[in-house]
Amino acid sequence: MSLFKRKPNPATPESGHDPRYARPTQVEMMTHARIPVFLSKMHAAHPPRWVTVHGDRLESVVGLESEEYMSDSDNHEVWSVEHFISDFPFVKDFLNAASPGQSALFIDQSGRYSLEEG
C-alpha cells in the first residue's frame, strides 16, 4: 500500500487527459491563422466538389466552372474558414485530416471524399 495514493482530479477524465489542454484541430488552427478560402461564386447555388488545401489558403470549386468563368476575377470570392464550414459542414473532417497539397473530391454532402495528392 502506497502512502501517497493519488487522488483523481475531478476535472480530469479517467484517461488522465485534461480536455482544457487538448490540442487544437486543424480547422481551429486555420481559423485562428485566418487562412482564406478562395472559391467561385457558384457556391451560392452548389456545394463544393473539389477542396484543395495549400499551406497558406484553401481553394474550392463546384466542378461546373468553365475555364472562361474561372479566368474572370469577378466570379471569385474570399471567405473565412469559419464561414466556409458554416455553409458546408461536411468538409470539416477532410480539413482536419488534410495535409498541404491534398485535394478532396466530394461526391455528395455526406462528408465522404476521395483524396488526390497534389
N, C-alpha and C positions, 0 to 999 in steps of 0.2 A: 504494500500500500504506500502510495506516494504522499508525502506531507504537503506537496504543492499541486494539488489537483486543480486543474484549470477550470474555471467556471465559464460556461458558454456566454458569449456576448449576445444579448437579445437582438441586436441589430444585425447579427451575422447569421446567415443560414447554416444548417448542419455541415455543409460542404467546406465551411471556413472561408468562403468567398464573400466579401463585403460588396454589395451592389453599389454602394456610394462611390466606389473606386473602380467601377467597370470601365474597361477600355471602350472608347467611343467607336461607333460603327463608322464605316467609310462614308456613308451618307451624312452622318453628323459632322465628320471632318470636312467633307466637301461643302456643306452648308456653312460651317464656321469660316472656311477659307474663301467663301464667296465665289466658288467655281461657277462660271457662267455656262448656261445651256444654250447652244445655238441650234435653232430649229426653224423649219419652214412654217409659214402661216397656215398651211394645210392642216396643222394640228388643231385648229379651231373646229374642224369637222371630222378629223380622222385620228385614231390613236397611232402612236409610234410603231413602226415596223422594224426599223433599224436604229439602235442606240450604240454609239461608239464612245468609249472612254479614252481621253487623251490625258496627259499629265496635268494640263492646265485648263481643260474645258471638256464639256460633253457636247456631242452632236447627235441630233435626232432627225430622221426623215420618216415620212409615212409610206414611202415606196411608190407614190403616184406622181412625184415631181419629175418633170422633164428637165433635160439639160438646159433648155431655154428658160424655163421657170427658175431654176436654181441660179442661173447667171444674173438674174435681176435682184439686186440687193433689197429692193422694196418688198420682196417675198420672204424675207427672213426676220426673225425676232430673236431677242436675247432674254432668257428667263433665268430666274434663280433656281437652284436645285430644289429648294423648298416648294416653289410654285409648280415645277415640273412633276414632282412626286405627288403633290396635292391633286393635280389633274389626272395623273396616270400612276396610281399607286402600285400597279402590277410590275413596274420596272424596278422597284426598290430592292428586291432580292438580288437582281443582277448587279445593280450598282454597289451593293455591299460586298459582292464577291469578285467583282471585276478588277483586272489589272490594266494599267495604261496600255493602249494598243488593241484591246479586245473590243469586239462588237457583238451585239446580241441581235438575233433575228427572232422577233416575236410573231408567232402565227396568229395569236388571238390575245385577248385581255386576261387570260388565266394566270399569267406570270411565267408560263413555261417558255423557254427560249433555247435556241441552239447558239453555241459560241463560234465565233470566227476570229482567228488570230490575225492581227494586222501586222 
